[in-house]
């Protein structure tokens, strides 16, 4: 009976446990499969864009592919080819070196690096081109536009596919109001990268419509005279022609090398979170309830309490004023009642009662009584 082959982790190569997790990196196998297949999915998109010469879009798709699987050799090799076609040789070399480090045998990147090593002139010019481009940037920042243009023409003669150099040169021409030369420069960019967003943006700023841009991209760039006249540029033109032909060889060979190798999406498609929409809705509702009961409702309660306190205070002040008025009126009524009683029941000035002379009068004569009264 044949033994069952152990399942290996596609990320690190370790054994997968029975619970579906890697014994080394501890990642769940279903998630890894989805991530790796999503990487292949974006590789296919990048490949289609590269074939259509949408190089900027291809770079975006391939970078997403590598975000899901940094060891995706096909994505990394294709990204290096796209960088190379756009004249960014250093970035291309970086991608191919990483690719070889991840997989040393049976890797097309090894062949690319080998072909580059056989052209020492090209590798020697890479550093010189970078220095000249940086110098052109410095001239542009210091507003020495003529020197910057000369340096850029030298760079582009040595590396006629350097898209960033063309874009900077076009900006310098636009700054000097030389729109025709700017359009000629941007036409070369669109020949290399049909959907370069910066080139299209610059053309729109100069008033070109989308129809004009499409027609412009179809025009030939040969003998446009863009890189003529500079002696220093002519010095590097021989090596530039050699590197330019190699660029065409690399990218022209791309279709044949990769056409039969576009990765199938297989069982696992692009990672999609649509199936989790119900969970997202539930989480959103819970978050809304949380915000309602812990933020909105307490705030409304505080508002109502404050309004209630203000209303009670207002009523209390009004009631106090009315009570004071009532007390004042009550006192006034009491005083008036006292005065009324005094008016209705007048009293003698003296509180002592008059002496009773009735008994004395019976035993006294009229003369004695009159004397007694007088004495009193």
VOGU-3710 file (C-alpha; in Angstrom, 3 decimals, decimal comma):
1> xxxxxxxxxx> 0,000/0,000/0,000  1,435/3,310/-1,092  2,073/5,829/1,650  0,272/9,118/1,436  2,550/11,987/0,489  2,664/14,712/3,136  1,176/18,067/2,244  3,811/20,793/2,178  3,305/24,443/2,920  3,464/26,509/-0,278
11> xxxxxxxxxx> 5,006/29,356/1,711  7,898/27,745/3,581  7,857/24,087/2,470  7,208/22,684/5,949  4,659/19,960/6,670  1,003/20,850/7,103  -0,574/19,592/10,321  -3,843/17,700/10,453  -5,599/20,844/11,637  -4,655/22,546/8,341
21> xxxxxxxxxx> -1,949/24,836/9,743  1,718/24,928/8,745  4,049/23,435/11,331  6,624/26,172/10,720  4,994/29,447/9,690  1,667/28,498/11,320  -0,375/29,828/8,411  -3,683/28,114/7,487  -3,403/26,223/4,219  -6,709/27,502/2,684
31> xxxxxxxxxx> -5,636/31,107/3,198  -2,228/30,444/1,664  -3,800/28,784/-1,360  -6,135/31,698/-1,882  -3,331/34,219/-1,490  -1,036/32,387/-3,890  -3,764/31,920/-6,453  -4,670/35,603/-6,161  -1,030/36,357/-6,882  -1,307/34,279/-10,067
41> xxxxxxxxxx> -4,544/36,084/-10,919  -2,846/39,475/-10,819  0,110/38,051/-12,733  -2,293/37,218/-15,571  -3,601/40,789/-15,515  -0,061/42,148/-15,512  0,870/39,888/-18,390  -2,117/41,063/-20,472  -1,259/44,689/-19,770  2,386/44,152/-20,654
51> xxxxxxxxxx> 1,414/42,547/-23,967  -0,862/45,537/-24,670  2,075/47,832/-23,752  0,260/49,293/-20,776  3,501/49,077/-18,855  2,458/51,344/-15,959  -0,659/49,235/-15,420  1,425/46,071/-15,686  3,738/47,333/-12,933  0,763/48,024/-10,660
61> xxxxxxxxxx> -0,748/44,566/-11,227  2,559/42,740/-10,797  3,314/44,583/-7,572  -0,073/43,459/-6,221  0,772/39,933/-7,316  4,033/40,054/-5,367  2,230/41,486/-2,366  0,249/38,244/-2,150  3,248/36,035/-2,918  6,701/37,552/-2,879
71> xxxxxxxxxx> 8,132/34,290/-4,245  6,041/34,376/-7,403  8,943/33,919/-9,827  6,957/34,600/-12,980  5,590/37,868/-11,627  9,015/38,999/-10,464  10,696/38,107/-13,755  7,990/39,835/-15,791  8,216/42,896/-13,562  11,945/43,012/-14,227
81> xxxxxxxxxx> 11,311/42,849/-17,989  8,798/45,702/-17,775  11,219/47,825/-15,770  13,935/47,051/-18,302  11,689/48,062/-21,188  10,991/51,393/-19,447  14,726/52,013/-19,099  14,866/51,417/-15,338  17,723/48,932/-15,508  18,593/49,040/-11,826
91> xxxxxxxxxx> 15,041/48,101/-10,813  15,061/45,302/-13,375  18,321/43,904/-12,036  16,961/44,054/-8,476  13,901/42,004/-9,410  15,944/39,380/-11,261  18,503/39,034/-8,478  15,704/38,466/-5,930  14,082/35,991/-8,291  17,313/33,968/-8,563
101> xxxxxxxxxx> 17,685/34,019/-4,770  14,210/32,505/-4,388  14,734/29,926/-7,154  18,177/29,322/-8,563  17,452/26,458/-10,965  15,270/26,656/-14,041  14,805/30,393/-13,657  14,699/32,694/-16,692  16,112/35,487/-14,528  19,438/33,614/-14,498
111> xxxxxxxxxx> 19,505/33,829/-18,284  18,677/37,541/-18,228  21,473/38,264/-15,776  23,890/36,156/-17,781  23,087/38,093/-20,967  23,608/41,377/-19,144  26,977/40,246/-17,793  28,053/39,557/-21,361  27,514/43,243/-22,145  29,910/45,021/-19,752
121> xxxxxxxxxx> 29,452/48,299/-21,625  25,788/48,427/-20,737  26,414/47,699/-17,077  29,189/50,299/-16,990  26,840/52,890/-18,454  24,106/52,233/-15,887  25,903/54,191/-13,185  26,862/56,948/-15,601  23,280/57,282/-16,824  22,010/57,529/-13,246
131> xxxxxxxxxx> 24,559/60,216/-12,415  23,657/62,239/-15,502  19,937/61,979/-14,759  20,497/63,127/-11,167  22,623/65,992/-12,475  19,825/66,960/-14,869  17,415/67,010/-11,919  19,813/69,275/-10,032  20,074/71,627/-13,023  16,282/71,731/-13,324
141> xxxxxxxxxx> 15,863/72,567/-9,624  18,426/75,365/-9,941  16,601/76,622/-13,067  19,535/75,881/-15,409  17,068/74,506/-17,913  19,384/74,485/-20,939  22,006/72,409/-19,117  19,277/70,087/-17,835  18,005/69,520/-21,385  21,540/68,758/-22,631
151> xxxxxxxxxx> 22,075/66,235/-19,831  18,745/64,564/-20,470  19,432/64,232/-24,177  22,724/62,582/-23,283  20,928/60,169/-20,959  18,227/59,366/-23,505  20,767/58,784/-26,249  22,409/56,169/-24,044  19,076/54,739/-22,858  16,386/55,571/-25,455
161> xxxxxxxxxx> 13,668/53,754/-23,439  14,133/55,746/-20,242  10,549/56,915/-19,639  11,343/59,066/-16,591  13,952/60,938/-18,615  11,433/61,694/-21,364  8,869/62,904/-18,837  11,355/65,288/-17,239  12,464/66,544/-20,648  8,835/67,169/-21,613
171> xxxxxxxxxx> 8,334/69,202/-18,438  11,349/71,338/-19,294  9,992/71,978/-22,790  6,570/72,866/-21,357  8,224/75,272/-18,940  9,901/77,043/-21,864  6,579/77,088/-23,821  8,036/74,783/-26,462  4,884/72,693/-26,725  5,729/71,028/-30,023
181> xxxxxxxxxx> 8,979/69,587/-28,663  7,091/68,542/-25,525  4,547/66,688/-27,644  7,351/65,007/-29,607  8,917/63,889/-26,336  5,652/62,588/-24,920  4,958/60,744/-28,167  8,063/58,670/-27,465  6,733/57,909/-23,988  3,424/56,678/-25,419
191> xxxxxxxxxx> 5,297/54,467/-27,886  6,908/52,713/-24,919  4,015/52,903/-22,438  0,678/53,494/-24,165  -1,241/54,367/-21,010  1,373/56,371/-19,108  -0,753/58,536/-16,843  1,779/61,358/-16,474  2,316/61,678/-20,220  -1,452/61,795/-20,818
201> xxxxxxxxxx> -1,849/64,329/-18,018  0,821/66,601/-19,518  -0,853/66,407/-22,919  -4,220/67,277/-21,412  -2,643/70,272/-19,710  -1,404/71,449/-23,107  -4,948/71,228/-24,472  -4,827/67,902/-26,310  -7,978/65,799/-26,346  -8,114/62,030/-25,932
211> xxxxxxxxxx> -8,664/61,642/-29,680  -5,551/63,695/-30,417  -3,530/61,621/-27,964  -4,655/58,360/-29,594  -3,693/59,635/-33,033  -0,399/60,969/-31,694  0,535/57,593/-30,217  0,157/56,036/-33,672  2,652/58,393/-35,300  6,234/57,323/-35,913
221> xxxxxxxxxx> 8,986/58,646/-33,667  11,822/57,873/-36,036  13,679/60,898/-37,368  11,779/63,235/-35,068  15,076/65,030/-34,318  14,503/64,981/-30,589  18,006/63,822/-29,572  20,042/65,587/-32,232  22,827/68,170/-32,019  24,457/67,564/-28,618
231> xxxxxxxxxx> 28,061/66,425/-28,909  28,025/64,746/-25,507  24,869/62,877/-26,431  26,443/61,690/-29,680  29,401/60,337/-27,685  27,116/57,845/-25,968  24,869/57,162/-28,941  26,758/54,039/-30,061  26,283/52,292/-26,728  22,740/53,582/-26,613
241> xxxxxxxxxx> 21,928/51,940/-29,918  23,333/48,670/-28,679  21,367/48,774/-25,448  18,257/49,841/-27,323  18,431/46,847/-29,613  18,850/44,585/-26,607  15,792/46,154/-25,006  13,742/45,276/-28,070  15,128/41,752/-27,960  14,166/41,307/-24,338
251> xxxxxxxxxx> 10,646/42,628/-24,594  9,982/41,237/-28,026  10,949/37,819/-26,708  8,594/38,304/-23,768  5,466/37,207/-25,623  6,995/33,966/-26,882  8,540/33,073/-23,532  5,429/33,744/-21,475  2,533/33,179/-23,852  2,040/29,538/-22,915
261> xxxxxxxxxx> 2,708/30,159/-19,225  -0,110/32,411/-18,130  -1,151/30,864/-14,841  -4,593/29,312/-14,514  -6,669/30,502/-11,590  -7,663/26,923/-10,790  -9,777/26,084/-7,780  -9,125/29,227/-5,815  -9,961/32,556/-7,406  -9,110/36,048/-6,424
271> xxxxxxxxxx> -9,604/36,692/-2,768  -13,034/38,270/-2,638  -14,744/39,597/0,417  -18,183/39,678/-1,194  -19,276/36,547/0,643  -18,550/38,305/3,894  -20,889/41,176/3,033  -23,502/39,887/5,483  -20,939/39,893/8,259  -19,878/43,405/7,281
281> xxxxxxxxxx> -23,501/44,550/7,392  -23,970/42,956/10,814  -20,761/44,521/12,104  -21,882/47,857/10,717  -25,232/47,531/12,480  -23,537/46,575/15,746  -21,183/49,503/15,407  -24,140/51,780/14,712  -25,974/50,473/17,783  -22,829/50,896/19,864
291> xxxxxxxxxx> -22,434/54,481/18,700  -26,145/55,113/19,248  -26,325/53,825/22,813  -22,910/54,835/24,054  -22,377/58,133/22,276  -25,580/59,530/20,787  -28,076/58,552/23,498  -25,941/59,760/26,440  -25,360/63,029/24,642  -29,110/63,441/24,066
301> xxxxxxxxxx> -29,781/62,578/27,710  -27,279/65,178/28,889  -28,893/67,709/26,575  -32,380/66,946/27,917  -31,168/67,083/31,540  -29,471/70,437/30,948  -32,609/71,834/29,337  -34,679/70,471/32,264  -32,344/72,062/34,813  -32,535/75,396/32,998
311> xxxxxxxxxx> -36,349/75,195/32,914  -36,555/74,286/36,640  -34,235/77,152/37,518  -36,327/79,566/35,472  -39,555/78,369/37,121  -37,952/78,530/40,590  -36,860/82,123/40,065  -40,300/83,065/38,758  -41,984/81,306/41,724  -39,696/83,077/44,212
321> xxxxxxxxxx> -40,598/86,439/42,696  -44,304/85,611/42,914  -43,969/84,421/46,545  -42,209/87,647/47,460  -45,017/89,623/45,809  -47,650/87,557/47,660  -45,882/88,125/51,028  -45,698/91,838/50,371  -49,370/91,999/49,485  -50,291/89,874/52,548
331> xxxxxxxxxx> -48,419/92,276/54,857  -50,083/95,211/53,209  -53,515/93,598/53,670  -52,760/92,921/57,347  -51,774/96,546/57,914  -54,921/97,714/56,178  -57,063/95,409/58,328  -55,444/96,812/61,512  -56,088/100,341/60,350  -59,683/99,421/59,521
341> xxxxxxxxxx> -60,231/97,877/62,929  -58,756/100,933/64,605  -61,067/103,177/62,631  -64,153/101,125/63,446  -63,320/100,691/67,255  -61,673/103,910/68,533  -59,972/103,708/71,999  -59,272/106,314/74,728  -55,916/107,898/74,879  -55,293/106,276/78,305
351> xxxxxxxxxx> -55,403/102,583/78,843  -56,340/103,031/82,591  -60,102/102,708/83,235  -61,932/105,637/84,805  -62,553/105,315/88,585  -65,973/104,164/89,613  -67,587/106,906/91,796  -70,967/105,308/92,068  -70,543/104,021/95,552  -68,867/107,191/96,838
361> xxxxxxxxxx> -71,540/109,296/95,256  -74,281/107,625/97,282  -72,731/108,667/100,602  -71,565/112,121/99,725  -73,173/115,423/99,297  -73,218/117,166/95,977  -70,691/119,729/97,214  -68,235/117,059/98,411  -68,659/115,169/95,192  -67,874/118,253/93,165
371> xxxxxx> -64,729/118,891/95,209  -63,625/115,327/94,775  -63,999/115,586/91,031  -62,079/118,823/90,986  -59,261/117,265/93,023  -59,058/114,476/90,584
//
